[in-house]
Amino acid sequence: MLFGMDLPTADQRAVEPDREIAEDAPGVAANARLTGTMGAILFVLFALEGLTILGHVSGLLSWHVFLGMMVVPPVLAKTSTTSYRIFRYYTGDPAYVRKGPPPVILRLLGPFVIATSFLVIATGVGLLLGGGGHLLGLAHKLSFVLWFGAMAIHVLGHLRETPSLLAADYRRDSPPVPGVAGRRLLVVAVMVTGIALGAWSLSWVPANWHHG
């Protein structure tokens, strides 16, 4: 019970298809579609970032830095849409209560995913601005290991719904949800901002790192 209400759990309800959510609560559907789109974008960017680690990182350092900074805007966007859903649910918004929360494991894991994501980014930026450092480098690697484990579970938990949410605003047979143009524009703005930030961050890379 929270705020004087008994809130349903994911196990107490059937998952509503996108069409029913769109018709019953367009705001909920819009939030879900934007969250799914950002999640799909992050999945691709993180996968590419992982390739720079699997290779000889010093030889792919520029790509590692570029992609690492490019993920910042979509991370912020997805964190915002997710936090908004959580806020509306726990403050008793009827539409969000009907949709219900994510499964318990994902709810418990969510704050850890967010915390480790920001820790990986923060330590990476610190390394760039500080020109390196053993302790900061160790913190960056450790936070990445913790983040990777949490993110793997997070991705698996959303694997079924994300592709359909990503495609929902671009398929002709998808139920209409107000704000399609705005969501598309926001996605473009996030990507352009990420690319610009990634390109700008390349100037932060210490010259001696390219020979490390």
Rosetta blueprint (number, residue, H / E / L):
1 M L
2 L E
3 F L
4 G L
5 M E
6 D L
7 L L
8 P L
9 T L
10 A H
11 D H
12 Q H
13 R L
14 A L
15 V L
16 E L
17 P L
18 D H
19 R H
20 E H
21 I H
22 A H
23 E H
24 D H
25 A L
26 P H
27 G H
28 V H
29 A H
30 A H
31 N H
32 A H
33 R H
34 L H
35 T H
36 G H
37 T H
38 M H
39 G H
40 A H
41 I H
42 L H
43 F H
44 V H
45 L H
46 F H
47 A H
48 L H
49 E H
50 G H
51 L H
52 T H
53 I H
54 L H
55 G L
56 H L
57 V L
58 S L
59 G L
60 L L
61 L H
62 S H
63 W H
64 H H
65 V H
66 F H
67 L H
68 G H
69 M H
70 M H
71 V L
72 V H
73 P H
74 P H
75 V H
76 L H
77 A H
78 K H
79 T H
80 S H
81 T H
82 T H
83 S H
84 Y H
85 R H
86 I H
87 F H
88 R H
89 Y H
90 Y H
91 T L
92 G L
93 D L
94 P H
95 A H
96 Y H
97 V H
98 R H
99 K H
100 G L
101 P L
102 P L
103 P L
104 V H
105 I H
106 L H
107 R H
108 L H
109 L H
110 G H
111 P H
112 F H
113 V H
114 I H
115 A H
116 T H
117 S H
118 F H
119 L H
120 V H
121 I H
122 A H
123 T H
124 G H
125 V H
126 G H
127 L H
128 L H
129 L H
130 G H
131 G L
132 G L
133 G L
134 H H
135 L H
136 L H
137 G H
138 L H
139 A H
140 H H
141 K H
142 L H
143 S H
144 F H
145 V H
146 L H
147 W H
148 F H
149 G H
150 A H
151 M H
152 A H
153 I H
154 H H
155 V H
156 L H
157 G H
158 H L
159 L L
160 R L
161 E H
162 T H
163 P H
164 S H
165 L H
166 L H
167 A H
168 A H
169 D L
170 Y L
171 R L
172 R L
173 D L
174 S L
175 P L
176 P L
177 V L
178 P L
179 G L
180 V H
181 A H
182 G H
183 R H
184 R H
185 L H
186 L H
187 V H
188 V H
189 A H
190 V H
191 M H
192 V H
193 T H
194 G H
195 I H
196 A H
197 L H
198 G H
199 A H
200 W H
201 S H
202 L H
203 S H
204 W H
205 V L
206 P L
207 A H
208 N H
209 W H
210 H H
211 H H
212 G L
